[in-house]
Amino acid sequence: MLGFTLIGRTAAEVRRAVGAAKSRDPAARDVGWLEILAAWPGVHALLAHRVAYALNEAGVPVLPRLIAMVARSVTGIEIHPAAKIGNGFFIDHGMGVVIGETAEIGDDVTMYQGVTLGGTGFATGKRHPTVQDNVTIGSGAKMLGPITIGHGAKIGANSVVIHDVPPNSTVVGNPGHPVRVEGRRPEGPDTDWIHLPDPVADAIKGLSSRITALETASEDSRDGWPQPRPVAAGDGISDGRANPALGPNPAGG
């Protein structure tokens, strides 16, 4: 009975992993489930982690870390055997992904290559991020420390996040800034990464516009100043007496 239960759980996990790849990777839409199972590194890494996590929870020594090491060598994705990962997790491409020991990932999370869920310093205990459900994390993003990424949040590519992220928000920049994406509901993995707002760039543009306005106002006010009287030829500048404005001739006479 235990064997049938284990086979059923394994089949269900494989079905969920392949289903997540087909629904969230455009390259997998027209690909059969067997090809995804054989050739998608994100699926390989997740299934290997399920085994390593179960063994780690059962207190089996050495073997969980060996499985994680082999999976990292084959896929380029490093997941600590103790990391907690929910259902429907999908890693697209995957090379360079690192998920630390105390990281927690909710359901239906999508992650791209180069993402790090890392710790800060040498503290023990909870030191890695908690990612809630329906979060999308862009390529190269770094989330550091025991922070919480709220439900439905989106983390822009190459962002560095060191503070909690509110639910249903989008974070960009280094350090990460929460911003709003107008006209788009922050839900699902189909974020338009190219057109995410950049609050730092917006602030610089505002300062540049202000400087331009001040320069224009300065030029306009200068146009109203009285102009000096031009000196005509023969005004007697050389002797100092014909032009009283020049004062007496220092040479006398």
C-alpha positions in Angstrom: 0.0 0.0 0.0 2.8 2.3 0.8 4.4 1.6 -2.5 1.2 2.5 -4.4 0.9 5.7 -2.4 4.5 6.7 -3.2 4.0 6.0 -6.9 0.8 8.1 -6.9 2.5 11.0 -5.2 5.4 10.8 -7.6 3.1 10.8 -10.6 1.1 13.7 -9.3 4.3 15.7 -8.7 5.6 15.0 -12.2 2.2 16.0 -13.6 2.3 19.3 -11.7 5.9 20.1 -12.7 5.2 19.4 -16.4 1.9 21.2 -16.3 3.6 24.3 -14.9 6.2 24.3 -17.6 3.6 23.9 -20.4 1.4 26.7 -19.0 4.2 29.3 -18.3 6.9 28.6 -20.9 5.9 29.6 -24.4 8.5 27.3 -25.8 6.8 24.4 -24.2 3.2 25.0 -25.5 3.5 22.7 -28.5 5.9 20.2 -26.9 4.9 16.8 -25.5 5.1 16.0 -21.8 7.8 13.4 -22.3 10.1 15.9 -24.1 9.6 18.4 -21.2 10.3 15.7 -18.7 13.5 14.8 -20.5 14.9 18.2 -21.6 13.6 21.0 -19.2 16.3 21.6 -16.5 13.9 23.5 -14.2 11.7 20.4 -14.1 14.7 18.2 -13.4 15.9 20.4 -10.6 12.5 20.6 -8.9 11.9 16.8 -9.1 15.4 16.1 -7.7 14.7 18.6 -4.9 11.4 16.8 -4.0 13.4 13.6 -3.4 16.2 15.4 -1.5 13.7 17.3 0.7 11.8 14.2 1.6 15.1 12.4 2.6 16.3 15.4 4.5 13.0 15.6 6.4 13.3 11.9 7.2 16.7 12.6 8.8 18.8 10.7 6.2 22.4 11.9 6.3 24.6 12.8 3.3 22.3 11.5 0.6 20.1 14.7 0.3 23.2 16.9 -0.2 24.6 14.4 -2.8 21.3 14.6 -4.8 21.3 18.4 -4.6 25.0 18.4 -5.8 24.3 16.1 -8.7 21.2 18.2 -9.7 23.3 21.4 -9.6 26.0 19.8 -11.8 23.4 18.7 -14.3 21.1 21.7 -14.4 23.1 24.7 -13.0 20.4 25.2 -10.4 21.3 24.9 -6.7 18.5 24.2 -4.2 19.3 23.4 -0.6 17.7 20.1 0.5 16.0 21.9 3.4 14.3 24.7 1.3 10.5 24.5 1.3 8.8 24.8 -2.1 5.1 24.7 -2.8 3.1 23.3 -5.7 3.3 24.6 -9.2 6.8 26.0 -8.9 8.5 26.7 -12.3 12.1 27.7 -13.1 12.5 28.9 -16.7 16.0 28.3 -18.2 17.3 28.1 -14.7 21.1 28.5 -15.0 22.6 30.2 -12.0 19.5 30.0 -9.7 20.4 29.6 -6.0 17.8 28.9 -3.3 19.1 28.9 0.3 18.5 26.6 3.2 15.7 28.5 5.0 14.0 29.9 1.9 10.3 29.2 1.6 8.4 29.4 -1.7 4.6 29.3 -2.0 2.4 27.9 -4.8 2.5 28.9 -8.5 5.8 30.8 -8.3 7.7 31.5 -11.5 11.4 32.1 -11.4 13.9 32.9 -14.2 17.6 32.3 -14.6 20.2 33.8 -12.3 17.8 34.4 -9.3 19.2 34.2 -5.8 17.2 33.7 -2.6 20.2 34.3 -0.3 21.1 35.2 3.2 23.1 38.1 4.7 26.0 37.7 7.0 26.7 34.6 9.1 23.6 34.6 11.2 21.9 31.3 12.0 18.2 30.6 12.0 15.8 32.0 9.4 18.0 34.0 7.1 16.5 33.5 3.6 13.5 35.1 1.9 9.9 33.9 2.1 8.1 34.1 -1.3 4.4 33.9 -1.2 2.0 32.5 -3.8 1.8 33.7 -7.5 5.0 35.7 -7.4 7.1 36.2 -10.6 10.8 36.8 -10.2 12.8 38.2 -13.2 16.2 37.0 -14.4 19.2 38.0 -12.2 17.1 39.3 -9.3 18.6 39.0 -5.8 16.5 38.7 -2.7 18.6 38.8 0.4 17.8 38.2 4.1 14.7 37.0 6.0 12.3 39.2 4.0 8.8 38.5 2.7 7.8 38.8 -1.0 4.0 39.4 -0.9 1.4 37.5 -2.8 1.2 38.3 -6.5 4.3 40.5 -6.5 6.7 40.9 -9.4 10.4 41.4 -9.1 12.0 43.1 -12.1 15.1 41.6 -13.7 18.4 42.4 -11.9 16.6 44.0 -8.9 18.3 43.7 -5.5 15.6 43.4 -2.8 16.5 43.7 0.9 13.2 44.8 2.3 9.7 43.3 2.5 7.7 43.6 -0.7 3.9 44.4 -0.4 1.4 42.1 -2.1 0.5 42.8 -5.7 3.3 45.3 -6.3 6.2 45.5 -8.7 9.8 46.1 -7.6 12.6 47.3 -9.8 16.1 48.8 -9.3 19.0 48.4 -6.9 18.0 48.7 -4.2 14.6 47.5 -5.1 11.8 50.2 -5.2 8.1 49.2 -5.2 6.3 50.8 -8.2 2.9 50.6 -9.8 2.4 49.3 -13.3 -0.5 51.3 -14.7 -3.2 49.5 -16.6 -1.9 46.1 -15.6 -3.2 43.9 -12.8 -0.2 42.5 -10.9 -1.2 38.9 -11.2 0.3 36.0 -13.3 3.7 35.5 -14.9 3.2 37.6 -18.0 4.9 40.8 -16.9 6.1 43.2 -19.6 9.7 43.3 -18.3 10.9 45.8 -21.0 8.5 48.6 -20.0 8.7 48.5 -16.2 8.8 51.9 -14.6 12.1 53.2 -13.2 11.6 55.6 -10.3 15.3 56.7 -10.2 15.2 57.5 -14.0 11.9 59.4 -13.5 13.5 61.5 -10.7 16.5 62.3 -12.9 14.2 63.3 -15.7 12.3 65.6 -13.4 15.4 67.3 -12.2 16.6 67.8 -15.8 13.3 69.4 -16.7 13.5 71.7 -13.7 17.0 72.8 -14.6 15.9 73.5 -18.2 13.0 75.6 -17.0 15.3 77.6 -14.6 17.8 78.2 -17.4 15.0 79.5 -19.7 13.7 81.8 -17.0 17.2 83.1 -16.4 17.7 84.0 -20.1 14.3 85.7 -20.2 15.1 87.9 -17.2 18.5 88.8 -18.6 16.8 90.1 -21.8 15.1 92.8 -19.7 18.3 94.3 -18.2 19.5 97.8 -19.4 22.2 97.5 -22.0 25.5 99.6 -21.7 25.8 102.6 -24.1 28.1 101.8 -27.0 31.2 104.0 -27.2 31.3 106.0 -30.5 34.5 106.7 -32.4 36.2 110.0 -31.4 34.8 110.0 -27.9 38.3 110.8 -26.7 39.0 107.7 -24.7 42.8 108.1 -25.1 43.2 111.4 -23.2 40.8 110.8 -20.3 39.2 114.3 -20.6 36.7 113.9 -23.4 34.9 111.1 -21.6 34.4 112.0 -18.0 33.2 108.5 -17.3 36.7 107.4 -17.5 38.0 109.8 -14.9 41.2 112.0 -15.0 44.2 111.0 -17.0 46.6 109.3 -14.6 49.5 110.8 -16.6 48.3 114.4 -15.9 47.8 117.2 -18.5 
